[in-house]
Amino acid sequence: MTKIEQLTEEIAALPAEEQKLLFERVADLAWRRGLQELSEMYRSRLAREGRLTAPSEKVLEELRQIREEVASRDYPG
């Protein structure tokens, strides 16, 4: 039996409330890891573009402009 199969059986044997809590924690962990990966990708891109040391105010202003462009394009009027 593989480790995954064994883990699956252990999870299936848990009471429903414990399964729910486990799945919530797994989802939270996956969310955090996803955000961390996104952050690392963004930092890498900024480093490649030579903008990693730009003041945070400048970066936030650029993001605001991008957000406004997307909003006006996708939600005109």
C-alpha positions as CSV (number, residue, x, y, z in Angstrom):
1,M,0.0,0.0,0.0
2,T,1.4,3.4,-0.9
3,K,1.7,6.3,1.5
4,I,-1.1,8.1,-0.3
5,E,-3.4,5.1,-0.1
6,Q,-2.7,4.7,3.6
7,L,-3.3,8.4,4.2
8,T,-6.5,8.2,2.2
9,E,-7.8,5.4,4.3
10,E,-6.9,7.2,7.6
11,I,-8.7,10.3,6.4
12,A,-11.8,8.3,5.4
13,A,-11.9,6.7,8.8
14,L,-12.0,10.1,10.6
15,P,-15.4,11.4,11.8
16,A,-17.0,13.9,9.3
17,E,-16.3,16.9,11.5
18,E,-12.6,16.1,11.7
19,Q,-12.5,15.5,8.0
20,K,-14.0,18.9,7.4
21,L,-11.5,20.6,9.7
22,L,-8.6,18.7,8.0
23,F,-9.8,19.8,4.6
24,E,-10.2,23.4,5.7
25,R,-6.6,23.4,7.0
26,V,-5.3,21.8,3.8
27,A,-7.2,24.5,1.8
28,D,-5.7,27.2,4.0
29,L,-2.2,25.8,3.6
30,A,-2.6,25.5,-0.2
31,W,-3.8,29.1,-0.3
32,R,-0.8,30.3,1.7
33,R,1.6,28.4,-0.5
34,G,-0.1,29.7,-3.6
35,L,0.3,33.3,-2.3
36,Q,3.9,32.6,-1.5
37,E,4.6,31.2,-4.9
38,L,2.9,34.2,-6.5
39,S,4.9,36.6,-4.4
40,E,8.2,34.8,-5.4
41,M,7.2,35.0,-9.1
42,Y,6.4,38.7,-8.8
43,R,9.7,39.4,-6.9
44,S,11.6,37.5,-9.6
45,R,10.0,39.5,-12.3
46,L,10.7,42.8,-10.6
47,A,14.3,41.7,-10.1
48,R,14.6,40.8,-13.8
49,E,13.2,44.2,-14.8
50,G,15.5,45.9,-12.3
51,R,12.6,47.3,-10.3
52,L,12.9,45.2,-7.2
53,T,14.4,48.1,-5.2
54,A,11.8,50.6,-6.5
55,P,9.9,52.5,-3.7
56,S,6.7,50.7,-2.6
57,E,4.7,53.8,-3.4
58,K,5.8,53.7,-7.0
59,V,4.9,50.0,-7.3
60,L,1.5,50.6,-5.7
61,E,0.9,53.5,-8.1
62,E,1.7,51.2,-11.1
63,L,-0.7,48.5,-9.7
64,R,-3.4,51.2,-9.2
65,Q,-3.0,52.3,-12.8
66,I,-3.2,48.7,-14.1
67,R,-6.3,48.0,-12.0
68,E,-8.0,51.2,-13.4
69,E,-7.1,50.2,-16.9
70,V,-8.5,46.7,-16.4
71,A,-11.6,48.1,-14.7
72,S,-12.3,50.6,-17.5
73,R,-11.8,48.0,-20.2
74,D,-13.8,45.2,-18.6
75,Y,-16.5,47.4,-16.9
76,P,-17.0,50.4,-19.2
77,G,-19.3,53.1,-18.1
